[in-house]
Amino acid sequence: MIRSVLLIEDNEQNRYLLTFLLEQHGYKVLSVADGVRGIEAARTFVPTFILLDVQLPVMDGYSVARALRQNDALREIPIIAVTSYAMAGDREKALEAGCTGYIEKPINPETFVAEMELATSRPRAGDL
């Protein structure tokens, strides 16, 4: 089975780095630069995981996560927030919006894929 990732990230350098890391670990990656295109891509690509920046143009990551969770075909796909939002309560806000996990930027390239895979194995806040 091919493992695939939808990367929803507006920063071109971050998209490049994450795509490189994921492809080195055998993932097929589709990246988009905003939330609206991310929702559309999720419907057609149906990835194994979704990596979601929170601070996006057009539609923020919290709204994207909520929209994805309302779609029956996408509801169970793990969503990991990958964000520079690291204040008290930001992790909880991402989980409450429907994210499965939360990884703070800047990422550690040496451990990122393992962190992502671990984050996808945790139950969402609404599942507890």
C-alpha positions as CSV (number, residue, x, y, z in Angstrom):
1,M,0.0,0.0,0.0
2,I,1.3,3.4,-1.0
3,R,1.3,5.8,2.0
4,S,0.3,9.3,0.9
5,V,0.3,12.7,2.5
6,L,-1.7,15.8,1.7
7,L,0.4,18.8,2.8
8,I,-1.6,22.0,3.2
9,E,1.0,24.6,3.8
10,D,1.4,28.2,2.4
11,N,5.1,28.6,2.9
12,E,7.0,27.4,-0.1
13,Q,10.2,26.5,1.8
14,N,8.2,24.5,4.4
15,R,6.4,22.7,1.6
16,Y,9.8,21.8,0.0
17,L,11.4,20.6,3.2
18,L,8.4,18.5,4.3
19,T,7.9,17.0,0.8
20,F,11.6,16.1,0.7
21,L,11.5,14.4,4.2
22,L,8.3,12.5,3.4
23,E,9.4,11.3,0.0
24,Q,12.7,10.1,1.6
25,H,10.5,7.9,3.8
26,G,8.5,6.5,0.9
27,Y,5.5,8.8,1.1
28,K,3.7,10.1,-2.0
29,V,3.1,13.8,-1.3
30,L,0.5,16.2,-2.8
31,S,0.9,19.8,-1.5
32,V,-1.4,22.8,-1.8
33,A,-0.9,26.4,-0.5
34,D,-4.3,27.2,1.0
35,G,-7.2,25.6,2.9
36,V,-9.9,25.7,0.2
37,R,-7.6,23.9,-2.2
38,G,-6.7,21.5,0.6
39,I,-10.3,20.5,1.1
40,E,-10.7,20.0,-2.6
41,A,-7.5,18.0,-2.9
42,A,-8.5,15.8,0.1
43,R,-11.7,14.8,-1.7
44,T,-9.9,13.7,-4.8
45,F,-6.6,12.5,-3.4
46,V,-7.9,10.8,-0.3
47,P,-4.5,10.7,1.5
48,T,-3.3,8.4,4.3
49,F,-2.5,11.5,6.4
50,I,-3.0,15.2,6.2
51,L,-0.4,17.7,7.4
52,L,-2.1,21.0,8.1
53,D,-0.6,24.4,8.7
54,V,-2.9,26.5,11.0
55,Q,-2.1,29.9,9.7
56,L,-3.2,29.8,6.1
57,P,-4.6,32.3,3.6
58,V,-8.2,32.1,2.5
59,M,-9.3,29.7,5.3
60,D,-7.4,28.9,8.5
61,G,-6.4,25.4,9.5
62,Y,-8.9,25.1,12.3
63,S,-11.7,25.7,9.8
64,V,-10.1,23.3,7.3
65,A,-9.9,20.6,10.0
66,R,-13.6,21.1,10.9
67,A,-14.7,20.9,7.3
68,L,-12.7,17.8,6.7
69,R,-14.3,16.1,9.8
70,Q,-17.8,16.9,8.4
71,N,-17.1,14.9,5.3
72,D,-17.9,11.2,5.8
73,A,-15.3,10.0,3.3
74,L,-12.6,12.0,5.0
75,R,-13.6,11.9,8.7
76,E,-11.2,9.1,9.7
77,I,-8.1,10.4,8.0
78,P,-5.5,11.6,10.6
79,I,-4.9,15.3,10.5
80,I,-1.7,16.6,12.1
81,A,-1.4,20.4,12.7
82,V,2.1,21.5,11.9
83,T,2.2,25.1,13.2
84,S,4.2,27.8,14.7
85,Y,1.3,28.5,17.1
86,A,2.9,27.3,20.3
87,M,1.1,29.3,23.0
88,A,-0.8,27.8,25.9
89,G,-4.0,26.3,24.6
90,D,-3.0,26.2,20.9
91,R,-2.5,22.4,20.9
92,E,-5.9,21.9,22.5
93,K,-7.6,24.3,20.0
94,A,-6.1,22.2,17.1
95,L,-7.3,19.0,18.6
96,E,-10.8,20.4,19.3
97,A,-11.0,21.5,15.7
98,G,-10.5,17.8,14.7
99,C,-6.8,17.4,14.4
100,T,-5.3,14.0,15.5
101,G,-2.0,15.4,16.4
102,Y,0.0,18.6,16.8
103,I,3.7,19.3,15.9
104,E,5.3,22.6,16.6
105,K,7.4,24.5,14.1
106,P,10.3,24.8,13.6
107,I,10.3,21.1,13.0
108,N,13.3,18.8,13.6
109,P,14.1,17.2,10.2
110,E,15.7,14.2,11.9
111,T,12.6,13.3,13.9
112,F,9.7,14.8,12.0
113,V,8.5,11.7,10.1
114,A,8.6,9.6,13.3
115,E,6.7,12.4,15.2
116,M,4.1,12.6,12.4
117,E,3.6,8.8,12.5
118,L,3.3,8.8,16.3
119,A,0.8,11.7,16.2
120,T,-1.4,9.8,13.8
121,S,-1.7,6.9,16.2
122,R,-3.2,9.0,19.0
123,P,-7.0,9.4,19.5
124,R,-8.6,12.7,18.6
125,A,-9.9,14.9,21.4
126,G,-13.5,14.1,20.4
127,D,-12.8,10.4,20.6
128,L,-11.7,10.4,24.2
